[in-house]
Amino acid sequence: MNRTAFSLLACCALALAAPLAAQRPTAALTIRAENPLQVARPDEVVSVSWSTVRRSLPAATAERVRVVDAASGAERLSQVMDLDANGQPEELIFLADFWPGETKEYRVEAAAPASKPKPRVLVMHDAHRDDVAWESDRIAYRIYGQGLWKASEFQPLVSSGIDVWPKRVRDLIVERWYKKGHDEYHIDKGEGADFYTVGPALGAGGSAVWRDGKLHRARNFKSYRILANGPVRGVFELEYEPWDAGGVQVSETKRITIDAGQNLYRQEITYRSPGAAEIPYVVGTVKREGLVGATRRGDAHAWLATWGPVERKNGGHGSLGTAVLMEKGRMAETEETDDHFLAVSTARVGVPAVQYVGAGWTASGDFASVEDWWRHLDAFGRRLASPVKVTLAGGAGASGR
């Protein structure tokens, strides 16, 4: 949220005025974005429907559109979203920062960005292991496919649990760590490492059908689709083959969305089951030595969180928090079993059930204590409940987050 003013010598301004004027688009869509909360909102994703953009800027395309801060003239990191890949985008999103109660104006222009944007999120599939990994500039995660059963140098692992790769740099590291190799990315050489053990458990935010007080977990994902891959947002889907969930056949589609600057990602679970209307399910985190659990119900959202020391293998250090957050009315209860802390909910068959899942590490510099982690979850819930208000500068409505 830095405000930088640039000053040019008069002679330079005169010499450059004509070329700059020639490059400047002749039309722009001006939008107003208001932070309704009295808290700062760094790295907020602002959304404008693509139909709104096209009505004002018929020349705009996915390759020729940019967003500029109206006050400073600085370009904002933006992305055109076309999740169904039909060539007709759904929305334009961009990153913005807000002080408490601040209102800003932005210009959407039918012109390509001045420079190639640096991505702040990544989704990738590692073909050798059949993992899908995803990350923001804060933290990284991965989940396992069925190909892992056939990778001869690894012990076959049957798991739909989620792994955490805590990192202490703002770089995107997933591709680089895979290239280092399995043994190397478990050792912290200055960037962080994979200190987290998932095994057949839920890991950090995995889900399972919950029947008769027991977990009924899917096996590894059968297939994946990457729907969007930065620079602002990454989206992908996983398909899980039917499994026996306590006498009921269930299959699952899981969609995950991660945004720049965020530790928590959006997880949508869609269950299918012949003859069933609802599926009781849980999202949880595996217990580890020294871990403590906590829960809180805010005005609109509830969360289940854990906090404890990072596993000390391979030089592991610091503490790690994990969390599941969902609308308060949807978190029916929390459960503690011998090996998990669980948030219990119910999903309607065929209807996506939404929750937010994530983790935070002390060595990242973002969270010094468990209280910091809890405050972050409270603030995240407030931001979800009070999205940035987006309108056209002329007063007409536009889509919000």
C-alpha positions as CSV (number, residue, x, y, z in Angstrom):
1,M,0.0,0.0,0.0
2,N,2.9,2.3,-0.8
3,R,2.1,5.6,-2.5
4,T,5.0,6.6,-4.7
5,A,5.0,9.9,-6.6
6,F,7.3,10.3,-9.6
7,S,8.7,13.6,-10.8
8,L,10.0,14.2,-14.3
9,L,12.1,17.1,-15.6
10,A,10.0,19.5,-17.8
11,C,12.1,18.9,-20.9
12,C,11.7,15.1,-20.5
13,A,8.0,15.5,-20.1
14,L,7.7,17.5,-23.2
15,A,9.8,15.0,-25.2
16,L,7.8,12.0,-24.0
17,A,4.3,13.5,-24.0
18,A,3.4,12.6,-27.6
19,P,4.6,9.0,-27.4
20,L,2.8,8.4,-24.1
21,A,-0.4,9.9,-25.3
22,A,-0.2,7.7,-28.4
23,Q,0.1,4.6,-26.2
24,R,-2.7,5.6,-23.8
25,P,-6.1,3.8,-24.4
26,T,-8.8,6.1,-25.6
27,A,-11.4,4.5,-23.3
28,A,-11.5,3.1,-19.8
29,L,-14.0,1.6,-17.4
30,T,-13.7,3.3,-14.0
31,I,-14.8,1.3,-10.9
32,R,-14.9,2.3,-7.3
33,A,-13.9,-0.3,-4.6
34,E,-14.8,0.4,-0.9
35,N,-13.5,-1.4,2.2
36,P,-16.5,-1.5,4.6
37,L,-14.4,-2.8,7.5
38,Q,-12.3,-0.7,9.8
39,V,-9.3,-3.0,9.3
40,A,-6.6,-3.1,6.7
41,R,-7.1,-5.5,3.8
42,P,-3.8,-6.3,2.0
43,D,-3.9,-8.5,-1.1
44,E,-7.7,-8.3,-1.5
45,V,-9.1,-9.9,-4.7
46,V,-11.5,-7.5,-6.5
47,S,-13.8,-8.9,-9.1
48,V,-15.6,-7.3,-12.1
49,S,-17.8,-9.3,-14.3
50,W,-16.4,-9.7,-17.8
51,S,-19.7,-8.8,-19.3
52,T,-19.4,-5.4,-17.5
53,V,-15.9,-5.0,-18.9
54,R,-17.0,-5.8,-22.5
55,R,-20.0,-3.5,-22.4
56,S,-17.7,-0.5,-21.7
57,L,-14.6,-1.8,-23.6
58,P,-15.6,-3.9,-26.7
59,A,-11.9,-4.1,-27.7
60,A,-10.9,-5.8,-24.4
61,T,-9.7,-9.4,-24.7
62,A,-8.1,-11.8,-22.3
63,E,-4.7,-10.7,-23.6
64,R,-5.5,-7.0,-24.0
65,V,-6.8,-5.8,-20.6
66,R,-5.2,-4.2,-17.6
67,V,-6.2,-2.5,-14.4
68,V,-4.6,0.8,-13.2
69,D,-4.9,2.6,-9.9
70,A,-6.6,5.8,-10.8
71,A,-4.7,7.9,-8.2
72,S,-1.2,6.6,-8.7
73,G,-1.3,5.3,-12.3
74,A,0.3,2.0,-11.1
75,E,-0.8,-1.2,-12.7
76,R,-2.4,-3.8,-10.5
77,L,-1.8,-7.6,-10.9
78,S,-4.8,-8.9,-12.8
79,Q,-6.2,-12.0,-14.3
80,V,-9.1,-12.9,-16.7
81,M,-11.0,-16.0,-15.4
82,D,-12.4,-18.5,-17.9
83,L,-12.9,-21.6,-15.8
84,D,-14.9,-23.6,-18.3
85,A,-12.4,-22.7,-21.0
86,N,-15.1,-21.9,-23.6
87,G,-13.5,-18.7,-24.7
88,Q,-16.0,-16.5,-22.9
89,P,-14.5,-15.3,-19.6
90,E,-16.6,-15.0,-16.5
91,E,-14.8,-12.2,-14.7
92,L,-11.7,-10.0,-14.4
93,I,-10.0,-10.1,-11.0
94,F,-7.2,-8.0,-9.6
95,L,-5.3,-7.5,-6.4
96,A,-5.8,-4.3,-4.3
97,D,-4.7,-3.1,-0.9
98,F,-7.0,-1.1,1.4
99,W,-6.6,0.9,4.6
100,P,-9.5,0.7,7.1
101,G,-12.6,2.1,5.5
102,E,-10.7,3.2,2.4
103,T,-12.3,3.7,-1.0
104,K,-10.3,3.6,-4.2
105,E,-10.9,4.0,-7.9
106,Y,-9.4,1.9,-10.6
107,R,-9.4,2.1,-14.4
108,V,-9.9,-0.9,-16.6
109,E,-8.3,-0.4,-20.0
110,A,-8.3,-2.3,-23.2
111,A,-4.5,-2.6,-23.4
112,A,-2.0,-5.3,-22.6
113,P,-0.1,-5.0,-19.3
114,A,3.1,-2.9,-19.7
115,S,5.2,-5.8,-18.5
116,K,4.9,-9.6,-18.0
117,P,3.3,-10.1,-14.6
118,K,5.1,-12.1,-11.9
119,P,2.8,-14.9,-10.8
120,R,2.0,-15.1,-7.1
121,V,0.2,-18.5,-7.2
122,L,0.9,-21.8,-8.9
123,V,-0.8,-25.1,-9.5
124,M,1.2,-28.0,-11.0
125,H,1.0,-31.7,-11.5
126,D,4.1,-33.8,-10.9
127,A,3.7,-36.6,-13.5
128,H,6.3,-38.9,-11.9
129,R,4.6,-39.0,-8.5
130,D,1.1,-38.1,-9.7
131,D,0.9,-35.3,-7.1
132,V,-1.0,-32.0,-7.6
133,A,0.7,-29.2,-5.7
134,W,-0.5,-25.7,-5.2
135,E,0.9,-22.6,-3.5
136,S,0.6,-18.9,-2.9
137,D,3.5,-16.7,-2.1
138,R,2.9,-17.6,1.6
139,I,2.7,-21.4,1.8
140,A,2.3,-24.5,-0.3
141,Y,0.3,-27.8,-0.3
142,R,0.0,-31.1,-2.2
143,I,-2.3,-34.0,-2.5
144,Y,-1.8,-37.5,-4.0
145,G,-3.0,-39.3,-7.1
146,Q,-3.2,-43.0,-7.9
147,G,0.0,-42.9,-9.9
148,L,1.9,-42.8,-6.6
149,W,1.0,-46.4,-6.1
150,K,3.1,-47.3,-9.2
151,A,6.1,-45.1,-8.5
152,S,8.6,-47.9,-7.7
153,E,11.0,-45.9,-5.5
154,F,8.2,-44.8,-3.1
155,Q,6.3,-47.0,-0.7
156,P,2.7,-47.1,-2.1
157,L,0.5,-44.6,-0.2
158,V,-3.3,-44.8,-0.1
159,S,-4.3,-41.3,1.1
160,S,-6.6,-38.4,0.2
161,G,-4.9,-36.3,2.9
162,I,-3.4,-32.9,2.3
163,D,0.3,-32.2,2.8
164,V,1.8,-28.8,3.9
165,W,5.0,-27.4,2.6
166,P,5.8,-24.5,4.9
167,K,8.1,-22.0,3.4
168,R,9.9,-18.9,4.6
169,V,10.4,-17.1,1.3
170,R,7.8,-15.2,-0.9
171,D,9.0,-17.0,-4.0
172,L,7.0,-19.8,-5.7
173,I,9.0,-22.9,-4.8
174,V,7.0,-25.9,-5.8
175,E,8.5,-26.5,-9.2
176,R,12.0,-26.0,-7.8
177,W,11.5,-28.3,-4.8
178,Y,10.3,-31.1,-7.1
179,K,13.4,-30.7,-9.2
180,K,15.5,-31.0,-6.1
181,G,14.1,-34.5,-5.4
182,H,12.2,-36.2,-2.6
183,D,15.1,-36.5,-0.1
184,E,16.3,-32.9,-0.7
185,Y,13.0,-31.0,-0.2
186,H,12.6,-32.5,3.3
187,I,15.6,-30.5,4.5
188,D,15.4,-26.8,5.1
189,K,18.3,-25.0,3.3
190,G,16.9,-21.6,3.8
191,E,13.5,-21.7,2.0
192,G,11.6,-24.1,4.3
193,A,10.9,-27.8,3.7
194,D,8.3,-30.6,3.8
195,F,8.3,-31.3,7.5
196,Y,4.7,-32.5,7.6
197,T,3.7,-36.2,7.7
198,V,0.4,-37.1,6.2
199,G,0.5,-40.9,5.6
200,P,-3.1,-42.4,5.3
201,A,-4.5,-39.6,7.6
202,L,-6.4,-36.5,6.6
203,G,-3.3,-34.4,6.9
204,A,-4.0,-30.7,7.1
205,G,-7.6,-30.2,5.8
206,G,-8.4,-33.5,4.2
207,S,-12.1,-34.6,4.2
208,A,-14.0,-37.8,4.8
209,V,-17.5,-39.1,5.1
210,W,-18.5,-39.3,8.7
211,R,-20.8,-42.2,9.7
212,D,-21.3,-43.9,13.0
213,G,-18.5,-41.9,14.5
214,K,-16.0,-43.2,11.9
215,L,-14.0,-41.7,9.1
216,H,-14.7,-43.2,5.6
217,R,-12.0,-41.7,3.4
218,A,-11.6,-41.6,-0.4
219,R,-8.5,-43.2,-1.9
220,N,-6.1,-41.1,-4.0
221,F,-7.6,-38.9,-6.7
222,K,-8.2,-40.6,-10.1
223,S,-7.9,-37.5,-12.3
224,Y,-7.3,-33.8,-12.1
225,R,-8.0,-30.6,-14.1
226,I,-6.2,-27.3,-13.7
227,L,-8.8,-24.6,-14.5
228,A,-6.7,-21.4,-13.8
229,N,-3.1,-20.9,-13.0
230,G,-2.3,-17.4,-11.9
231,P,-0.9,-14.8,-11.6
232,V,-3.6,-13.9,-9.0
233,R,-5.6,-17.1,-8.6
234,G,-5.1,-20.8,-9.1
235,V,-8.0,-23.2,-9.4
236,F,-8.1,-27.0,-10.0
237,E,-10.5,-30.0,-9.6
238,L,-9.9,-33.5,-8.4
239,E,-12.1,-36.5,-9.1
240,Y,-12.3,-39.4,-6.7
241,E,-13.7,-42.8,-7.6
242,P,-16.6,-44.3,-5.7
243,W,-15.8,-45.9,-2.3
244,D,-17.8,-47.7,0.4
245,A,-18.6,-45.1,3.1
246,G,-20.1,-47.4,5.7
247,G,-22.5,-49.2,3.4
248,V,-23.1,-46.2,1.1
249,Q,-21.4,-45.7,-2.2
250,V,-20.0,-42.2,-2.5
251,S,-17.9,-40.4,-5.1
252,E,-16.5,-36.9,-4.9
253,T,-15.3,-33.9,-6.8
254,K,-13.1,-31.5,-5.0
255,R,-12.4,-28.0,-6.3
256,I,-9.6,-25.9,-4.7
257,T,-9.0,-22.2,-5.2
258,I,-5.9,-20.4,-3.9
259,D,-5.3,-16.6,-4.1
260,A,-2.1,-14.5,-3.9
261,G,-1.1,-13.4,-0.4
262,Q,-3.3,-16.0,1.3
263,N,-2.6,-18.9,3.7
264,L,-6.1,-20.3,3.5
265,Y,-7.6,-21.7,0.3
266,R,-11.2,-22.3,-0.7
267,Q,-12.2,-25.9,-0.8
268,E,-15.5,-27.0,-2.4
269,I,-16.6,-30.6,-2.0
270,T,-19.4,-32.1,-4.1
271,Y,-20.5,-35.6,-3.1
272,R,-22.6,-38.0,-5.3
273,S,-24.4,-41.0,-3.9
274,P,-27.3,-43.0,-5.4
275,G,-30.4,-42.6,-3.4
276,A,-29.0,-40.2,-0.7
277,A,-30.0,-36.6,-0.2
278,E,-27.3,-35.6,2.3
279,I,-23.9,-36.8,3.2
280,P,-22.4,-36.1,6.7
281,Y,-18.7,-35.3,6.4
282,V,-15.8,-33.9,8.2
283,V,-12.8,-31.7,7.4
284,G,-9.9,-32.3,9.8
285,T,-6.3,-32.2,10.8
286,V,-4.2,-35.1,11.9
287,K,-2.8,-35.0,15.5
288,R,0.9,-34.8,16.1
289,E,3.1,-34.6,19.1
290,G,2.5,-31.4,21.2
291,L,-0.5,-30.3,19.1
292,V,-3.4,-28.5,20.8
293,G,-6.8,-27.8,19.3
294,A,-9.1,-24.7,19.6
295,T,-12.4,-23.6,18.2
296,R,-14.3,-20.3,17.9
297,R,-17.7,-19.3,16.6
298,G,-17.6,-15.7,15.3
299,D,-20.5,-13.6,14.1
300,A,-20.7,-15.3,10.7
301,H,-18.0,-18.0,10.6
302,A,-16.6,-20.7,12.8
303,W,-13.2,-22.2,12.8
304,L,-11.3,-25.2,14.2
305,A,-7.6,-24.6,14.6
306,T,-4.6,-26.5,15.8
307,W,-1.1,-25.3,16.8
308,G,2.0,-27.1,17.7
309,P,5.7,-27.6,17.0
310,V,6.8,-28.6,13.6
311,E,8.1,-32.2,13.4
312,R,11.8,-32.0,14.3
313,K,12.9,-34.5,11.7
314,N,15.5,-33.2,9.2
315,G,16.0,-30.0,11.2
316,G,12.3,-29.0,11.5
317,H,11.9,-25.9,13.6
318,G,9.2,-23.4,14.7
319,S,5.5,-24.0,15.2
320,L,2.7,-24.7,12.6
321,G,-0.9,-23.8,12.8
322,T,-3.7,-25.4,10.7
323,A,-7.3,-24.5,10.4
324,V,-10.7,-25.3,8.9
325,L,-13.2,-22.3,8.6
326,M,-16.8,-22.4,7.4
327,E,-20.0,-20.5,7.9
328,K,-21.1,-20.8,11.5
329,G,-24.4,-22.5,10.8
330,R,-22.7,-25.2,8.8
331,M,-20.2,-26.3,11.4
332,A,-22.5,-28.6,13.4
333,E,-19.9,-29.6,16.0
334,T,-16.3,-30.5,16.5
335,E,-14.9,-33.9,17.3
336,E,-11.6,-35.2,18.7
337,T,-10.6,-38.7,17.9
338,D,-7.5,-40.6,18.8
339,D,-5.7,-39.3,15.7
340,H,-7.7,-36.2,14.4
341,F,-9.4,-33.0,15.3
342,L,-12.5,-32.7,13.1
343,A,-15.0,-30.1,12.0
344,V,-18.4,-31.9,11.4
345,S,-20.8,-30.7,8.7
346,T,-23.4,-32.0,6.2
347,A,-23.4,-31.7,2.4
348,R,-26.4,-31.9,0.1
349,V,-25.7,-34.4,-2.6
350,G,-24.7,-32.7,-5.8
351,V,-24.3,-29.3,-4.2
352,P,-20.8,-27.9,-3.4
353,A,-20.1,-27.6,0.3
354,V,-17.6,-24.8,0.9
355,Q,-15.0,-24.4,3.6
356,Y,-11.6,-22.7,3.8
357,V,-8.5,-24.6,4.8
358,G,-4.9,-23.6,5.4
359,A,-1.8,-23.5,7.5
360,G,0.7,-20.9,8.9
361,W,4.3,-21.3,10.1
362,T,6.2,-19.2,12.6
363,A,9.4,-19.2,10.5
364,S,7.5,-17.5,7.6
365,G,7.5,-14.3,9.6
366,D,3.7,-14.0,9.5
367,F,2.8,-15.6,12.8
368,A,4.8,-15.3,16.0
369,S,2.4,-17.1,18.2
370,V,-0.8,-19.1,18.4
371,E,-2.6,-15.8,19.2
372,D,-1.4,-14.4,15.9
373,W,-2.8,-17.4,14.1
374,W,-6.2,-17.1,15.9
375,R,-6.4,-13.4,15.1
376,H,-5.6,-14.2,11.4
377,L,-8.5,-16.6,11.3
378,D,-10.9,-14.1,12.9
379,A,-9.8,-11.4,10.4
380,F,-10.2,-13.8,7.5
381,G,-13.7,-14.6,8.6
382,R,-14.6,-10.9,8.9
383,R,-13.3,-10.3,5.4
384,L,-15.4,-13.1,4.0
385,A,-18.5,-11.8,5.7
386,S,-17.9,-8.2,4.5
387,P,-16.5,-8.2,1.0
388,V,-15.2,-5.2,-0.7
389,K,-18.1,-3.2,-2.3
390,V,-17.5,-2.7,-6.0
391,T,-19.5,-0.3,-8.1
392,L,-19.1,1.5,-11.4
393,A,-17.9,5.1,-11.0
394,G,-21.2,6.3,-12.5
395,G,-23.1,4.5,-9.7
396,A,-24.2,1.3,-11.4
397,G,-23.5,-2.0,-9.7
398,A,-20.6,-4.3,-10.5
399,S,-19.7,-7.7,-9.2
400,G,-17.9,-8.0,-5.9
401,R,-15.7,-10.8,-4.5
